[in-house]
Structures are given as C-alpha cells and as structure tokens.
C-alpha cells in the first residue's frame, strides 16, 4: 500500500480555510467533504472513486495562465497532478507537479501569491477511465494554488509531444476558475 505524507487532517484543514475564504463554494466541495468522511486515503491516487490532486496556476505579468496540454485526455490543464509520498504538503505537491509537468525548476521562476497555503480554487471534476493504467473513471478534487511568474517570466523548450501555452484566464477549462479576475498586487492576490 502506498503511504502518502499528506494527511486527511491536512486536506480537511486546507479545505476549511478555503471554504472560510469562499463560503459560496461549499456545495461544490460536497463530494470532497463526503469522501473525507469515508475510509480510505483521499491523498492516494489509488483511492477511488475520489482522490485529491494539486495544480499550480502560474500567472504572468499580463495575466495569462500557464497551461499544459494533457496528452491522454487531449485537453489543456494547469500543470500539477497526483500527490506523491515525498510531497511535504499539498502546496508542495503543486510546486513539484509544476516542475514535473514543465521540466522547469520552479525555485527561481515562480513566486508564491500568498503567505499561506489556501488554494484559489478547488475543482471537483470527472476523469475518464484509463485502461492502460488500470484506473476506472473517477473524480479528482484538484486544489489549485496561485503563483506569479518571476520578473524574467518562464520560457520552456518543451520538446517531444508536450505542449505549453500562456492562455487568458477566461480560456481555462473550469468556467469558475477562468472567470476569476486575477491581479497580483505585491503582497497578495486579489480575486
């Protein structure tokens, strides 16, 4: 059995902080709240029908968001992914996922958009079955953390069949996330 360091308690704490900041999102988070009440490690990618993932919403100086083309699902998404055993936190998982998806070390290219680890969005969405990986259709509760690209921006030489693009927020797959007016004001994000 896979042991993940991100605990059910951490997920619950971060979810509670998110809902305190965005109380109108409680109904959207109901499937995750329900899953937290059941047995199973929702931080593990082997937990079905729902498990947690973490993504990085990296915004550049003009307000565009870094997107990665998902090969299997043939759609654009935020860089990130499943929580791994070595991830110290969900926030850390988002940063590791950013680096894994883009090949760019985040340490000198992105900056935290806030002093805490409250995500800017939690998207609960269906994922199709993947027979190659032996995964049934399931649900991801994706915690999305905001970062700003450094003053020199991020340029990537993707190579292979990985594609990257800076896309306007209204062009993102999640209508709620895409509708958020992002602005970084030196000390934090305003939405």
N, C-alpha and C positions, 0 to 999 in steps of 0.2 A: 504494500500500500504506500502511495506517495504521501510524504509528510511535508506540509506547507507551513512556513513560519507565520504567515498572515492568519490571524485567528478569527473565529466567528465574532468574538468580542470587538476586535478592531473594526471589522466590517460594520457591526452594529453601531459602534461609536461614531464612525465616519458618516454612516447613513443618518444618524440622529442629528449630527451637526449640519449636514446638507439640508435636511428637512426643516431644521430651525431657521436656516437662511432662506429656504424656498418652501414655505408651508403649503403652497398650492400644488406641489408635486407629490403629495402623499399618496393620492390614488394611483399615480403612475408607478410608485415604488411598491405597491401592494404585493406583487408576485415575489419580490425580494424579501419583504417582511415575512411573508408566509414561508418561504424557503428557510429563512433563519430560524423559524420555529420548529423545523423538522430535523430529524437526524441526518447526518451527512456533512461533509466538509465543503461548503459552498465556495471555498477558495481553490479547491482542486478541480482541474479540468476534467477529471474522471467522474465528477458528480453530476448526475442527470436527474431531473430534466433542466435544472438551472444551476449555473455557476458564475462567479464573478470574473470579469476581465478588467483591465485598466488601460487607458489610452492617454496620449498626450496631444492636446490641442495647442500646437505651436503657431503663434500669430506673428506675422512680420510687421514692419513699420507702416505698411499701408492698410493693414487689417485683414490680409489674406491668410488662410489657414493651410498648413502643410498637410497634404493628403497622399496616401499610398494606394496604389492600385492592387487590390486583393486578387491574386491570380486565380484561385479556385472559384471564388464567387463572382469574379469579373465585375467588381464594383469598387468605387473609391471609398476609402475609410480613413479614419485617423490612425496614425501609427501607434502600435501597442499590441496587447494580446493577453494571453493567459498569465496568471500569477505562477511564478516558479518557486521551488523550495528555497532558493537562495535570496529571494526578494525580502528586504527588511520591512517593507510596508507596501501598501497599495500605491502610494505616491512614488516609492522607489521602483515598483513594478512598471509604472507608466514611463519613467525615465529609461529603464532598461529596455522596455519594449520599443521606445523611440529609437534607441541606438541599434537594437537588433533589426528593426524594420528598415532603417535607412542606411546603416553602416557608418553613420556619423556620430562621433563621440559627443555626447550632449554637454559635457563638463564646461566647455568654453563656447558653446554655441547657443545655449538657451538659458534663460533666467526664470526663476520662479515668479509667478504672477501674484503670489500672496505669501503671507508669513505662516500660514497653516496649511493643512492638507485637505481642505474642503474642496471637493470637485466642483467644477462649474456646471456639470450636468451628469445625470445618471440615465443612461439609455437602456431600456429593457426591450430586447428585440429577439426575434426568432433567427435561428441559424439552421440551414438545411443539413440533412444527413450527409455524412462523408463516409461512403463505403470503404474508401482506401484506408482511412484511419480507424474504421470500425466504430464510428460515432453515429448515434441516432440523431434525428433532428432534436434540437434542444434550444434553450434560451440563455442568452448572455445578459448579465446585469453589468453593463460597462460603465465604470467610474471614469469620468473624463476630467483630467486636470489641465489647467491652462498654464502656458509658458509663453514667453516672448522671445523671439529670435534676437540674438546679440546684435550689437551695432553693425557688425560686418555681415549679418544675415547668415544663411545656411545655403551652401551650394553643394549639390550632390552629383556625383558621377555614378548613377545607378548601375549602368551596365546590365548585362543579362536581360531577363524579361521582367524586371521590377521597374515600375514607373512611379514617379513622384510629380507632384504639381502643387503650386500655391494657388488655392481656389478661394473665391469670395465666400464668406460665411453663409450667405443665402443659398449657395450651391451645394451645401453639405447634405448627406443622406437623411439626417434627422431634421425634420422641419422645425422642431422646438429649438434644437441647438443652433441650427442655421439662422433662426430668427433673432437670436440674441445679439444685440448691438455691442460688440466688443470694443473696448477702448482701454488702453493701458495708460495710467496716469502716475507714473513714477513710483508710487507707493502701493499700488494695487489695481486690480481690475474693476472696472465699472461695467455693469451689465444692465 
